[in-house]
């Protein structure tokens, strides 16, 4: 009873949101959290975001190991049943029913109780709880872990003075904005295999706008991508058509060509501006087909 009362008396629940691009093998210093408290927190909750591929160390409460009797990690990955890793000091024995080989003890559990995730993946989203028991009570750290995926950002010029900006396969979804604002439409596509989201924003402009900038914002970083709206790029098909027409006129009016021949000549010009063949290729390609028939 005394232990329970004491535990409730010192119980303190805190919530901290942390983004750690790559924590390496270092732990967050709990002494900075509890500040001037002389004893470790009975319970602390953390919301933690790490980037995919990073090595992450989750830390147990700052309890003197010589007094710890039992350390247990309770791990619930998204969509998976609970699994545990534990170390019993009195028996000097570990138990483990977790199947993910990338989730390990950071070091020997008798020397360090912390947990390490090697090469974080989206499958490591979930809740991780470290429970430590000593003669005075129980102490707990709970982590709500979110694995971030950096999106692939790109921009390209489409036909009809439309610019397309994409943030491909990010987690969570990226935010896209434009300078200057235009008439824009946004669509999101979610991949259910890895829970990433592709955001595509298409903007059309009128007037004398010469350059537009797409701003992509994400928890893993920010990107600024610009595209020129020069008449040469927007109306490349018209330029090609005018050039072909000029060549034909010069050929038809050259010495040896008579006026009746011009009257009886039909010229059909097809011009097509294609979109990029893939997301990382920002260049458009122009295809011109010319058919000349005479009778």
C-alpha positions in Angstrom: 0.0 0.0 0.0 2.8 2.4 0.9 4.4 1.8 -2.4 1.2 2.4 -4.3 0.5 5.7 -2.4 4.1 6.8 -3.0 3.8 6.0 -6.6 0.6 8.0 -7.0 2.0 10.9 -5.1 5.0 11.3 -7.4 3.0 10.4 -10.5 3.4 13.0 -13.2 2.2 12.6 -16.7 3.9 14.8 -19.4 3.5 14.9 -23.2 6.3 16.0 -25.4 6.4 16.2 -29.2 9.9 15.6 -30.6 11.2 15.3 -34.1 14.5 13.4 -34.4 16.0 13.1 -37.9 18.5 10.6 -36.7 19.1 10.1 -33.0 22.0 7.7 -33.5 22.7 5.9 -30.3 22.0 8.8 -27.9 19.1 9.1 -25.6 17.0 12.1 -24.8 18.2 13.3 -21.4 15.4 12.9 -18.9 17.2 15.2 -16.5 16.3 18.1 -18.9 12.7 17.0 -18.7 12.3 16.7 -15.0 14.5 19.7 -14.4 14.9 20.1 -10.7 13.1 17.0 -9.6 15.4 14.8 -7.5 13.6 11.6 -8.4 12.7 10.1 -11.8 9.2 10.5 -13.1 6.8 7.7 -12.4 5.3 8.0 -15.9 6.2 10.1 -18.9 4.6 10.1 -22.4 6.3 11.2 -25.6 5.2 11.7 -29.2 8.2 11.0 -31.3 8.7 11.4 -35.1 11.8 9.9 -36.8 12.7 9.8 -40.5 12.6 6.5 -42.4 16.0 4.8 -42.4 17.3 6.4 -39.3 18.6 4.6 -36.2 16.5 5.5 -33.2 17.1 4.8 -29.5 14.1 4.8 -27.1 15.1 5.4 -23.5 13.8 4.0 -20.3 13.2 6.1 -17.1 16.4 7.4 -15.4 16.4 4.8 -12.7 19.6 3.5 -11.0 20.1 0.1 -12.7 21.6 -1.4 -9.5 18.1 -1.1 -7.9 16.1 -2.3 -10.9 14.6 -5.8 -10.6 12.8 -6.1 -13.9 12.8 -4.2 -17.2 10.1 -4.8 -19.8 9.5 -3.3 -23.2 5.9 -3.6 -24.4 5.7 -3.0 -28.2 2.5 -2.6 -30.2 3.2 -1.9 -33.9 0.4 -0.6 -36.0 -1.9 -3.5 -37.0 0.2 -6.0 -35.0 -0.4 -7.8 -31.7 1.5 -6.8 -28.6 5.0 -8.3 -28.2 7.5 -7.9 -25.3 11.2 -7.9 -24.5 12.2 -8.2 -20.8 15.2 -8.6 -18.6 14.9 -10.2 -15.1 17.9 -9.1 -13.0 17.5 -11.6 -10.2 17.4 -14.5 -12.8 19.8 -12.7 -15.1 17.5 -13.9 -17.9 15.9 -12.2 -21.0 12.7 -13.1 -22.8 11.6 -12.0 -26.2 8.7 -12.8 -28.4 9.1 -9.9 -30.9 9.8 -11.0 -34.4 11.2 -7.8 -36.0 15.0 -8.2 -36.0 15.5 -4.5 -36.4 14.1 -3.8 -32.9 16.9 -4.8 -30.4 18.3 -3.9 -27.1 20.6 -0.9 -27.5 23.3 -2.7 -25.6 23.4 -5.6 -23.1 20.2 -5.3 -21.1 22.0 -5.8 -17.8 24.1 -2.7 -18.7 21.5 -0.6 -20.6 17.7 -1.0 -20.6 17.2 1.1 -23.7 15.7 0.0 -27.0 17.1 0.5 -30.5 15.4 0.5 -33.9 17.8 0.0 -36.7 16.7 1.5 -40.0 13.3 2.8 -39.1 10.5 1.8 -41.5 6.8 2.7 -41.8 6.1 -0.7 -40.2 7.6 0.6 -37.0 4.8 3.1 -36.4 3.3 2.2 -33.0 3.5 2.4 -29.2 6.6 1.5 -27.2 6.4 1.3 -23.4 9.4 0.7 -21.1 8.4 -0.4 -17.6 11.0 -0.6 -14.8 10.4 -2.1 -11.4 12.5 -1.6 -8.3 11.8 -1.8 -4.6 10.1 1.6 -4.4 7.6 1.1 -7.3 7.1 1.1 -11.0 8.4 3.7 -13.6 7.3 4.0 -17.2 8.2 5.7 -20.4 5.6 5.5 -23.3 6.5 6.5 -26.8 4.0 7.1 -29.6 6.3 6.6 -32.6 5.6 7.9 -36.1 8.0 7.2 -39.0 8.2 10.0 -41.5 8.9 9.5 -45.3 10.5 12.3 -47.2 8.5 13.1 -50.4 10.0 13.5 -53.9 9.2 17.0 -55.0 9.1 18.1 -58.6 7.5 20.7 -60.9 6.9 20.7 -64.7 5.1 22.8 -67.3 1.9 21.3 -68.8 0.0 22.5 -71.8 -2.5 25.5 -71.8 -0.3 27.5 -69.3 -0.8 25.0 -66.5 2.0 24.2 -64.1 2.0 20.9 -62.1 3.8 20.5 -58.7 4.0 17.1 -57.0 5.2 15.8 -53.7 5.4 12.1 -54.3 5.2 9.3 -51.7 5.5 11.3 -48.5 4.3 10.4 -45.0 2.4 12.2 -43.8 1.0 14.2 -46.8 3.0 17.3 -47.8 1.5 20.7 -48.1 1.8 22.6 -51.4 1.3 26.4 -51.9 2.0 28.7 -54.8 3.6 32.1 -55.4 1.7 33.9 -56.9 -1.6 32.2 -56.3 -3.3 30.8 -59.4 -6.4 28.9 -60.2 -5.4 25.6 -58.6 -6.7 22.1 -58.1 -5.2 19.6 -55.7 -5.6 15.8 -55.5 -4.1 13.2 -53.1 -3.4 9.6 -53.7 -2.7 7.2 -50.9 -0.6 4.1 -51.2 -2.2 1.5 -48.9 0.8 -0.7 -49.0 3.1 1.7 -47.2 0.7 4.5 -46.1 2.5 7.2 -48.1 0.6 10.0 -49.9 1.3 11.7 -53.3 0.0 15.2 -53.5 -0.4 16.8 -56.9 -1.3 20.5 -57.4 -2.1 21.9 -60.9 -2.3 25.7 -61.4 -3.3 27.7 -64.4 -2.4 31.4 -64.9 -3.5 34.2 -67.0 -2.1 37.7 -67.6 1.6 38.6 -67.5 2.9 36.0 -65.0 6.4 35.1 -66.1 7.5 32.8 -63.3 5.7 30.8 -60.6 7.1 29.1 -57.5 5.8 26.0 -55.8 6.4 25.7 -52.0 6.4 22.1 -50.6 6.2 21.8 -46.8 6.8 18.6 -44.9 8.0 17.5 -41.5 11.2 16.3 -43.1 12.0 19.5 -44.9 10.8 22.3 -47.2 11.4 22.8 -50.9 11.0 25.8 -53.3 10.6 24.9 -57.0 10.2 27.5 -59.8 9.0 27.2 -63.4 9.1 29.8 -66.2 5.9 30.7 -68.0 7.7 32.4 -70.9 5.8 32.5 -74.2 8.5 30.4 -75.9 7.9 27.5 -73.5 4.1 27.8 -73.4 3.6 28.0 -77.1 6.4 26.0 -78.5 4.0 24.2 -80.8 2.9 27.5 -82.3 6.6 28.5 -82.9 7.3 25.2 -84.7 4.2 25.6 -86.8 5.2 29.1 -87.9 8.7 27.9 -88.7 7.4 25.0 -90.8 5.0 27.4 -92.6 7.9 29.7 -93.4 9.9 26.9 -94.8 7.0 25.8 -97.0 6.3 29.3 -98.3 9.9 29.7 -99.2 9.9 26.4 -101.0 6.6 27.2 -102.9 7.8 30.7 -104.0 11.2 29.6 -105.0 12.2 29.7 -108.7 10.5 27.0 -110.8 7.4 27.0 -108.7 4.3 28.4 -110.4 1.2 29.9 -108.9 -1.2 27.2 -110.1 0.9 24.7 -108.2 0.3 26.7 -105.0 -3.4 26.8 -105.6 -3.6 23.1 -106.0 -1.5 22.2 -103.0 -3.0 21.1 -99.7 -0.7 21.2 -96.6 -1.8 19.6 -93.3 0.3 20.4 -90.2 -0.2 18.5 -87.0 1.6 19.8 -83.9 1.5 18.0 -80.5 3.1 19.0 -77.2 3.5 16.0 -74.9 3.8 15.9 -71.1 7.0 14.6 -69.3 7.4 10.9 -69.7 8.3 10.5 -66.0 8.1 12.6 -62.8 11.9 13.3 -62.7 12.0 14.5 -66.3 10.9 18.2 -66.4 11.4 18.6 -70.2 8.5 18.6 -72.7 9.0 17.1 -76.1 7.4 18.5 -79.3 6.3 16.2 -82.1 5.5 17.7 -85.5 3.8 15.6 -88.3 3.5 17.1 -91.8 1.5 15.7 -94.6 1.7 17.3 -98.1 -0.8 16.3 -100.8 -1.1 17.7 -104.3 -3.3 17.0 -107.3 
